[in-house]
Amino acid sequence: MTDPLNLLFQWLMELLLGLGWAPTLVAFVLSIIGVVIISTFMLLVAVFLVWVERKVVARFQDRLGPNRLGPFGLIQPLADIIKLLIKEDLIPRGADKFIYNLAPVLLLWAVIPLTPNVVGTTLDVGLLYIVAIGAISTLGIIMAGWASNNKYALLGALRTVAQMVSYEVPMVIVLLVPVLMARSMSLYDIVDSQSAFYQWYIFSAPVAAIIFLITSIAEIGRAPFDLTEAESEIVAGFHIEYSGMKFGLFYAGELLHALTIGALFATLFLGGWSGPFVEQVPFLGVIYLFIKAFVIYFVIMWIKYSLPRIRIDHMLNFNWKFLTPLAIGLVMVTAVLDKVLTTQFPSGPGWIYGIVMLAANLLVAWIALSLVGRYAEVERKRVGEERPVARPENLPPQATASSD
């Protein structure tokens, strides 16, 4: 059964070719139409995500959330958009107007396979493209903070270098795990290698999945890694000078980035569009992909609204002293075991491959946590030895009397 998107594009192609258009021009026009459809759809999803976030955080905080405009408050995001559109657009004095008004371009969804037949473009190095385009958001935050002519905005932008760029290191390293297992950097091939439920990489490489999720949350600057905004310290950070719809675009970009992380996680570790009856009805792949992406998006929201902000030195220590060595060790173990197992079982990876990889992941995680626990115990003893013990003879008279 052909999905409706393919039927639509085939009909448009036949119509344009029948009008005498050149095949190259037809392909270009269809690509533009596809980009417009996906972009419009994602903007509508961003509006829906605003309502979802407000409802979820309200439930976490024992509130109701939006419940006045429309059923269940569904029209509230539209009212917010109207409010942002009619607000005055302010530009700070001394700001670089061109850079200040330049918004980062969202290109990540171009290579994420939506179904077996619907994908923006098939790249042999799609994962490398994802990593390269992901750096654009970091550059956009730095440009926004620098061009705002505000010390708080600049401080929030400079924190981006210390946080996002740092956490990209273990994220890029751990992405090699699904690449090694699928033997390809194409996202389509990675999804195709997880066609069965038991072949999902989250079962054979759970530690890699957890590292990818943590580093992705840090890269998008969401709590508990929201040091680039940090309202209590630098008054909203890099976007403090943005008002009206420009601020709304930053907010929508954050929501879409979080959903994109969910889609990438689903693509790399949850089988992407794969699911029951996808071969018969390919359009079901879009539904499966978005369900998996929304599950991960809910986990990201859960973490954001449950954990406090991490201190910057603790955050960097956690990255460079724990996540990065763990990612390097995990990739080395995965590469060695993959070579050994493929040599012993040339017919292809099966259930034995998955069990061995899962055991190796759990062993690596146990060793890492044991080393961290030992290091924490040593540090606890060192701090206890350096800290003076509060003896009764050293306390002031008031403290001694109150204790009696």
N, C-alpha and C positions, 0 to 999 in steps of 0.2 A: 504493500500500500504506500503510495507516494504522499509525503507530507504536504500541507497547503503552501508552505513557503516555496518549495521547489516548483509546485504547480504555478504559483504566481510568477516566479522568475522565468520559467519556461514560456509562459504565455507572453510576458513582456519581450523576451528575446525573439520569439516568432513574429510578434507584432512589429518590432523595430526592424528586423531583417526584411520583413515583407514590405516596409516602407522604403527599402533601398539603402539603409544605413550600412556602413562598413562594419564587419565583425569586430574590429578593434574598438571602434567608437561605441558599439553596443556593449561590449564588455566593460568599457570605462563608465558608461552611463549606469549600468546595472551595479557596478561597484559603488558609485556615488549613492544610488538609491538604497543599497544595503547599509551603508554607513549612516544615512539619515534615519532609516528605520531603527537600527540598533541604538543610535544616540537618543532618538525620541523616546524609545522604550525605556532606556536607562534613566532619563530625566523623570519619567513618570514613576519609575521604581524608587527614585530618590525621594519624591514627594510622599510615597507610601511609607518609606523607611522612617521619615520624620514622625509619622503617626505611630509606627511600631515602637520606635525608641521611647517616645513619651509614654506610651501605654505600659511598656515593660518596666521602665524605671519607676513609674507610679505604683505598679504592683509590688516591686521590690521595697518601696518605701511606704507601703500600706496606704496608698492613695488611689484615686479613680482615674486620674489623667484626663485627657480631653473627652468630654461627654455632653457638650452643649450643642455644637454645630453639627447637625446631621446625625444619623444613627451611629452610636458609639463614638461620636466626635470625629467622624471620617472627613468632614469638610473643614476641620480646623487647619490642616496644612495649607489649604487653598487661601484661607484668610491670612495666614502668616505670609504667604507669597505676595498677596496683594499689598500687605503692609510694607514688606521690604521693597516692593517696586515703587511705591509712592513716597518712600522716605528720601530725604535730601542726600545727594551724593557729595560727600565732602572729600577734598584732597588736602592733605596737610601742607602748610607753608614750607617751602624748601624741599619738597619731595620730588623725586624723579618721576614725572608723570607717565612717561612711556613704560618704564619698568613697573611702576606702581599699578598700572592698568593691565599689565600683561598677565594673562591667566594661563596656568599650565594646561596642556592638552592631554586628555585622557585617551590613551591608545591601547590599554591592556586588553580590552575585550576583543581586539581585532584577531587574536590568534587563539582564543579559547574555543575549543570545539563544543558546539551546542548540541549537535546530534551527529549521527554518522554521516549525514549529508549536508549539514548546515554549519559552516565555519567561515570566519571572516577571511582568512587566508591560511594555507597550509605551508608552514615553514619547517625546513629540516632542523633549524636551530631556534625553534619557537621559544624554548625555555631561556636561551641566551637573550633573545629579544625582550622577554619579560623582565629580566634583570636589568637590561640596559635602559628600557623605558621607565622602570621603577625609579631610577635615579633622577628623572626629570622633576618628580614631585619635591624631592629634596632641594633641587636647584630653585624651584619656584618659591619655596618657603624662604630660602636665603635672599632671593631677589626682593620678595615682599617686605621682609624685615629691613633690608638695607635701604630700599627706596622710600620707606615711610618716614625717614628723618625723625625717628623716635628711639630713645635709648632702650626702652623696654622691648620694643619690636626687634631691635638689633640683637639684644641679649637672647631673646627667644629664638631668633634665626641662627645665631652662633651655637646655641645648644643643639641645633640640628646636626651640626658637624660632629659633635661629641656623641650624639645618641644614634641617629639614623644611620650614618655612615659606618659606625662601629658595629651595629647589629646586622648590617648587611653582610659582614664577613662570615659569621657562622651560618647565616641563611643561604648564602651562595654555596658554601661548602656542603651543607646538608642536602641541597638540591641535587647533588651528584648521586645520592642514593637511589632515587627513582630512575635517574638516567642510567645508572649501572644495571639496574634490574630490567629495565625495558630495552637497553642497548640502543637508545635513541634519544635525541633532544627534542624531537617533535612531540608536541602535546597530543596530537592525534594518535601517534604510536604508543605513547604512555597510557592513554585511555584504552586503546585496543588491547594492550597487554594485561589489562585488568577486567577482561570481559566477564569472568565469573565472580560471584560474590566472595568466595574464599581466596581469590587472587588479589583482592584489594591490598595495596601496599601498607595500609594502616595496620594490618594484621602481621605482616612479615617485617615491617620497619616502624613500630610504634614510637620509638625514641626519636627517629628522624621526623616523624609527623609532629611530635610535641615541640621539638626545637624549631621547626618551621613555623608553627603557630605562635610561639612566644616571640621569635624574632620579627615576625610579620606585624604583630601588635605593636612592638617597639618601633618598627619602621614607620607605621602610620601615625605614631604619636598619641595613641589612645591610652587611657589609664590602665594600669598604674605607671605607664611610661609617658605621661603627658607633660613632660618638663618643657616642651617647646611652647606650651600655653601657660600652664601654672598660674591660674588666676590669683592665688594667694601670694605669689611672689613677684610676678612681672606683669600683672594686670592684663591677662589674656595673650600676652606674648606677641608673636609675629603679626597677627591680624588685628591688633588693637586699633589701628587707624582706619580700618575699613568699615564702611557703613552701608546700609541699604542692601541691595541685591549683591554687591560685591562680597559682603560678609556671607550672604546666603550661598554664594557659589563656593566659598571655602567650606562652609558647613556641608553642603551637598557633596562636595568632593571628598570630604572625610567619610561620609556615609557610603558613597559608592566605592571608595577605596577599601573600606571594611568588607563590603559585599564582594568586591573583586578578590580579596584575600580568601573569602569563603569559597568562591568559585575555583580559585587556583588550588586550594586545599582539596576540594572535591575532585578536581581533575587529576592531581598528583597522587592522592592517597585513598580516595573513595570511589574510584572507577568512573568519575566524570559523568557522562550521559548514559552509561550502561545501566540496564535494568530490564525487567520482564517486558517482553513483547516489543522491544525497541526495533528488532529486525522487521517486524510486521508493520509497526506504526512508528516511523523514525521521529515524528514530532514529539513523542513521549520523552525522548532524550532531553529536550529543553525543560520539561517539567521535572524530570529526575535531577537534572543538574541544579535547578533553582531550589528544589527541596533540600538537597545536600548543602548548597551554599547558605541557605537560610538557617540550617541547623548550626553550622559553624558561626554564622553571624550572631545567632543567639548566644553561643558560648562566649564570643567576644564581648557582647553586651553584658553578660553575666559577670565576666571578669572586671569590666570597666566599672560597674556599679557596686562591686563587692569589695574591692581592694583599695587601700590608700596609695597615694603617690610614693614612689620609691625615691630615696635620696640619690643624688646624681653620682656620688662616689660609690655607693652600693650598687647602683645600676651598672656602672662601667666595670666594677670588679666582677659582678655576676656574668657579664658578657665575656671579658677577656680572660678571666681565671677559671671559668666553669664551662660556659656554652661553647666557646671556640675550641678549647682542647677536646671537649666531648664530641663535637662535630667532626674534628679531624680524626680522632680515634675510631669513631663509628664508620666513617668513610673507608678508612684503611681496613677494618675488619670486614666490612661488606665487600670490598673489592677482592680480598683474598678468598673469602668463602665463595663468592660468585664464581671466581676462576676455578676453584677446586670442584664445586658442585657441577658446573657445566662440563667439566672434563669427565667426571664420573657418570653423569647422566646426560649424554649428548642429545637425547630425545627432546629435551626442553625442561624448563622448571615445572615441578609438580608440587604435590603436597609435602614431600620430603624437603624440597628447597624452602618452602615457606616455614616449616617447623624449625629447621636449622637456623634460618635467618632470625626468627622470633627469639629463639634461645640465645643467639649471639647478642641481640639487642638488649634482652633482659640482663645478660651477664655484664655487658658494658655499662648499663645503667646502675647495676648493683655495685660494681667496682667504683664508678664515679661518685655515687652517694656515700660509699664507705670512706673514700678518701676525703670527701668534704666533711663528713662527721668527725673523722680523726683530726683534720685541720681545725675544725671549730672547737674541739675539746682542748687542743693545744693552746689556741687563742684564749679560750675561757680561763685556763689556768694561768696564762701569762698576765692577763688583765687582773685576775684576782691577786696575783703576787705583787703587781705594781700598785694596786689600789690599797691605801692604808686602812687597816681594820679599825672600826669605830669602837674603842674600849671605853668603859665607864669613866676611867680617870681622865680621858681626853675630852669628854663632853663638857659643855658649859653647865653651870649650876641649874639653869632653867630646864635644860633637857633631862638632867638627872632627876630633878624633882618631879617632872611630869611623868617620867617612866616609872617612878615609885608609886 
